[in-house]
Amino acid sequence: MGKIWNPSLYIGSILESHEHRVAILPKRIKDSMPSPEPKPGDKGWLYRVLEPYYSRECVENVMQAMLEGQISSGAAWPRKMVQEICNLYKVPVALPTSSGASALHVALLACNLGPQDMVLVPALTMVAVANMVKMVGAKPIYCDCAPGSVNPSLAELREKATPRTKAVIVCHTYGVACRDIVAIRDLCKEKGWWLVEDICEAMGTRADNGELVGTFGDFAVTSLYANKPITAGDGGWVHARDQKHHDRLKSLVNHGFDPAYHFLHFEVAPNAKMNGLGAAFVCSQVKTLPEVMEYRGQVASWYRQELAGISGTLRCIEQRQIDAPWVFGVETNDRRSRDELRDHLAVHGVETRNYFYPLHLEPANFYGDEVGVYDIVLPNAERLAQTGFYLPTHSFLQPDDVLYICTVIRAFYKSDVTIMAPPRVHHWVDVERSKLLKG
Ligand SMILES: Cc1ncc(COP(=O)(O)O)c(C=O)c1O
């Protein structure tokens, strides 16, 4: 496919050349889009940003599922998984799904949203959030982050609400609990809006009042992708606080099958089910989630301690009452130093990831009904997207690893800091994981 210069026909991903995809974008997007990703030194990454973490029990359960032919969504393992989720979150309804996005899709379908409906979403989150709102035919309305926060607060949501608002999606971005979640729940009740908590980055995260996030909304959805604290490789689930949603959700994850009449379908629905092998793999991890999150809290405290000396130049991610972010983020003073610091870390084998590019600026908005969305100005989300990134955060890290990573950071800011030899050799995580799997 050659050049397409008519914006109303523009779908960037069908253009073959990277230059053409970018060339037609508005200046505002071109000027703020992320730089190409840094490359690691000769030997590759010593520290990846995230690492899947699982035990021998997971592997044994998969083996058992295979030996017993319990491999589909209709097998015993997804049912066991449902019990584990319902116990942990103290909810009556949970349905395993094929991904976090599909969980969100069915939750939004269950909200019966239509073409006139608006859904308040954070601008600083993963693209699946806006995509799924669009896929049910509703309109995402992007909300800024509150000052000093990675999440919108009540004020940012109120500012964007209209008579057409029908639902709110709260994301608890990077595993930082939204500070106003209780007030947002109350507002949703008052207005009759659905509240969907997207806990894809916040499984096991606790709000300031000590409650698990995912227990405030009508629905909560999560992802079990391999970079999440517990994982099935890919997968997710949707849970609900009210038993009345069970039958509808069950039908919506499964082609709209009706429990009474096989092959009589009363609505159009996706197949969003999780297979039995994924459920077998993740089942025993659900009960370990509190432990995994406690470790995340320790990793965060090591980072905060080691980075304390460079405050003013580098700010650490928002700290809530229970501080255990899924990923440990930092914010530099400007875009240039963010990119240079990420390059410097990469040279020393440390992988990092930029904060999200805000959804209202995504090139996917550059066609169809969404044209012009990128003219909205959301200064806090836009600044974080330019200056924020996150560091390796996972269950294999020890204090020495964090010390090394933070020394590399300190050396970037102060030329007299000497970087010690790294405490690890390449592929060390694979060695640690094998130890876990051998039991
Ligand atoms: C906030 C948020 N929502 C939805 C998703 C989509 O999850 P999945 O990749 O499992 O579809 C993600 C992915 O990480 C996410 O971060």
The ligand as an ORCA input file, in Angstrom:
! r2SCAN-3c Opt
* xyz 0 1
  C      -4.916     -1.114     32.140
  C      -4.930     -2.266     31.173
  N      -6.106     -2.643     30.649
  C      -6.176     -3.684     29.779
  C      -5.054     -4.389     29.423
  C      -5.183     -5.501     28.436
  O      -4.808     -6.756     28.964
  P      -4.402     -7.935     27.960
  O      -3.085     -7.601     27.389
  O      -4.380     -9.178     28.810
  O      -5.478     -7.991     26.926
  C      -3.817     -4.032     29.955
  C      -2.610     -4.801     29.598
  O      -1.657     -4.874     30.268
  C      -3.742     -2.936     30.846
  O      -2.567     -2.516     31.347
*
